[in-house]
Amino acid sequence: MSANLKDRIAIVTGGAQGIGLAIARSLHEAGARVVIGDIQPPADGTIANHELDATEEASVAAFFAHVCQSLGRPSVLVNNAGILYSAPLDRLTVSEWDNVMAVNLRGPFLMARQFASCCAARDKPAIINISSIEAFSGNPDHTAYMTSKAGINGLTVSLAIDLGHRGVRVNAIAPGWISTEMNEGYMARVPDRAKAERQLCDLHPLGRTGSPSDIGDVAVWLASDQSRFVTGQVIRVEGGRLARLSLPAAFND
């Protein structure tokens, strides 16, 4: 049985590109009426969008007022918008730290609070936060990002507890390496790209990295009635990367 989101109204923050756009497309294909909230218009002109700065309380309120007036009461919220700064601790500025926390944590908090005030239990409301495997195991120089994503996991559980009696399910998706514009930028800077891609795939028991649609499909499931008894969970979608411990390369000689 395929997930059916017919006539559900879904909001996706940060949906102009990458994982957010893939989620918006997947929800749309499942029958939902999707509105992307972003500070820039999406590359896909077939999906409705409205300007949103999720870090600003007034912008969030205006965005929800627009959605309710133009489409109706939303029943799905995907908190996808996020940013990353890569810098050693001694070069990470307070401004950069605050900016990451504003986008990655305050934004989901403000969006969830507004969503909870206007959704209705009979619409089977669902909040889906986008976390990261870096909430569990990280990379160097990602202090603010890792901290914010660990915070998203805590926010997810807390919201699931506090909103459960109102019929709101709250879960998170923690993607691994997904082929997005941001990760493409990393690969473009590697001298031997082909070698790097082979090594990256080898880190995953499934033998490949992820595509944005891999995340979109899980988001559809979490938004649908097929996951009706699932809440407070952080679902890792990472091809098994964290399941296998790394060993010294000399062990394979």
C-alpha positions in Angstrom: 0.0 0.0 0.0 1.5 3.3 -1.1 1.4 6.4 1.2 -1.5 8.7 0.3 -1.3 12.3 1.3 -4.2 13.4 -0.9 -5.5 16.9 0.1 -3.0 17.2 3.0 -1.4 20.6 3.3 2.3 20.4 3.9 4.9 23.0 4.6 8.6 22.5 3.8 11.1 25.0 5.1 14.4 25.5 3.1 12.8 23.8 0.1 14.4 25.8 -2.6 17.0 23.2 -3.4 18.6 20.0 -2.3 17.0 17.7 0.3 14.2 20.2 1.0 13.2 20.4 -2.7 13.2 16.6 -2.9 11.0 16.3 0.1 8.6 18.9 -1.3 8.5 17.0 -4.6 7.9 13.7 -2.9 5.1 15.1 -0.7 3.6 16.6 -3.8 3.7 13.4 -5.8 2.0 11.6 -2.8 -0.9 14.0 -3.2 -0.2 16.7 -0.7 -0.6 20.4 -1.4 2.8 21.7 -0.7 4.1 25.2 0.2 7.8 25.8 0.3 9.0 28.4 2.8 12.4 29.9 1.9 14.2 33.2 1.6 14.6 32.4 -2.1 12.2 30.9 -4.7 12.6 27.2 -5.5 14.1 25.9 -8.7 10.9 23.9 -9.2 8.2 26.4 -10.3 5.5 23.8 -10.1 5.4 23.9 -6.3 3.9 26.8 -4.4 6.3 28.9 -2.4 6.1 31.9 -0.1 8.9 34.0 1.4 9.9 32.9 4.9 12.7 33.7 7.3 12.1 30.9 9.9 14.4 32.6 12.4 12.1 35.6 12.7 8.9 35.3 14.7 7.0 37.9 12.7 7.9 36.2 9.4 6.8 32.8 10.7 3.4 34.2 11.8 2.9 35.9 8.4 3.9 32.8 6.6 1.3 30.7 8.5 -1.3 33.3 8.0 -0.7 33.2 4.2 -0.9 29.4 4.1 -4.1 29.2 6.2 -5.7 31.9 4.1 -4.7 30.6 0.7 -4.8 26.8 1.2 -6.2 26.0 4.6 -5.0 24.5 7.9 -1.6 22.7 7.5 -1.3 19.1 8.7 2.4 18.4 7.8 5.4 20.5 8.8 8.9 19.6 7.6 11.6 21.7 9.3 14.4 21.3 6.8 16.1 24.7 6.6 19.7 24.5 7.9 23.2 25.9 7.5 26.7 24.8 8.3 29.9 26.6 9.0 33.2 24.7 8.9 35.8 26.2 11.1 38.2 25.3 14.0 36.9 26.2 17.4 39.4 29.1 17.8 38.2 30.6 14.5 34.5 30.0 14.9 33.0 33.4 15.7 30.1 34.1 18.1 28.1 35.5 15.2 28.6 32.3 13.2 27.6 30.2 16.2 24.5 32.3 16.8 23.5 32.1 13.1 23.7 28.3 13.1 21.6 28.1 16.2 19.1 30.6 14.9 18.5 28.7 11.6 19.0 25.1 12.8 17.2 25.3 16.2 15.3 28.5 16.7 13.7 28.2 13.3 12.3 24.7 13.9 11.1 25.8 17.4 9.2 28.8 16.0 7.7 26.8 13.1 6.6 24.0 15.4 5.1 26.3 17.9 3.1 28.1 15.2 2.1 24.9 13.6 0.8 23.4 16.9 -1.4 26.5 17.4 -3.2 26.1 14.2 -3.3 22.3 13.4 -6.2 20.0 14.4 -6.0 16.4 15.7 -8.6 15.3 13.1 -6.1 16.2 10.3 -3.5 13.7 11.7 -0.8 16.4 12.1 2.9 15.4 11.7 6.1 17.4 12.3 9.2 16.1 10.6 12.6 17.6 11.6 15.7 17.2 9.5 18.6 16.2 11.7 21.9 14.7 10.6 24.1 11.7 11.4 26.4 14.4 12.7 24.2 14.5 15.7 25.7 11.1 16.6 29.2 11.0 15.0 30.8 14.0 13.4 33.5 15.6 11.4 36.2 18.0 12.4 35.5 21.7 12.6 31.7 21.3 12.7 31.2 22.4 16.4 28.1 24.5 15.9 26.5 22.3 13.3 26.9 19.1 15.3 25.6 20.8 18.4 22.5 22.2 16.6 21.6 18.8 15.1 21.9 17.1 18.5 19.6 19.8 19.7 17.2 19.0 16.9 17.0 15.4 18.2 16.2 16.7 21.7 13.6 19.1 20.3 12.0 16.2 18.4 11.6 14.0 21.5 10.4 17.0 23.6 7.8 18.0 21.1 6.6 14.4 20.7 6.0 14.3 24.5 4.3 17.7 24.8 2.2 17.5 21.7 1.2 13.8 21.7 -2.0 14.4 23.6 -3.1 16.8 20.9 -2.6 14.1 18.2 0.6 15.6 16.8 3.3 13.1 15.9 6.9 14.4 15.8 9.8 12.6 14.3 13.2 13.4 12.8 15.2 12.1 9.8 19.0 12.0 10.1 20.4 11.9 6.6 23.9 10.7 5.9 25.9 11.7 2.8 23.4 12.8 0.3 24.2 14.1 -3.2 23.2 17.7 -2.8 24.6 21.0 -4.1 26.5 21.5 -0.8 28.2 18.1 -0.9 28.9 18.6 -4.6 30.9 21.6 -3.6 33.0 19.4 -1.3 33.6 16.9 -4.1 34.6 19.6 -6.6 37.5 20.6 -4.4 39.0 17.1 -4.1 42.0 16.6 -6.4 41.1 13.0 -7.3 37.4 13.0 -7.4 36.9 9.5 -8.8 39.0 8.0 -6.0 37.1 10.1 -3.4 33.8 8.9 -4.7 34.9 5.2 -4.6 36.1 5.6 -1.0 33.0 7.4 0.0 30.8 4.7 -1.4 32.9 2.1 0.4 32.1 3.7 3.7 28.5 2.6 3.2 27.5 -1.1 3.5 24.9 -0.5 0.7 27.8 0.5 -1.6 26.5 3.9 -2.6 25.8 7.4 -1.2 22.2 8.7 -0.9 20.1 10.7 -3.2 17.7 13.5 -2.0 14.7 11.3 -3.0 15.8 8.7 -0.4 15.1 11.3 2.2 11.9 12.5 0.4 10.4 9.0 0.5 11.0 8.6 4.2 9.4 12.0 4.8 6.3 10.9 2.9 6.1 7.7 5.1 6.4 9.8 8.3 3.8 12.2 7.1 1.3 9.5 6.2 -1.0 7.3 8.2 1.3 4.4 7.6 3.5 5.6 10.5 0.5 6.5 12.7 2.1 4.9 15.8 5.6 6.3 15.3 6.6 9.4 17.3 9.6 10.7 19.1 12.0 8.9 16.8 15.1 9.9 15.0 15.4 7.7 11.9 18.8 7.5 10.4 18.8 7.3 6.6 22.5 6.8 5.8 23.0 3.6 4.0 24.4 1.8 7.1 27.4 4.2 7.4 27.2 4.4 11.2 26.6 0.6 11.5 30.1 -0.3 10.6 33.2 0.6 12.6 36.2 1.9 10.6 39.4 -0.1 10.8 43.0 1.0 10.0 43.8 0.6 6.3 46.7 -1.6 7.2 44.3 -4.3 8.3 43.3 -4.8 4.6 46.9 -5.3 3.4 
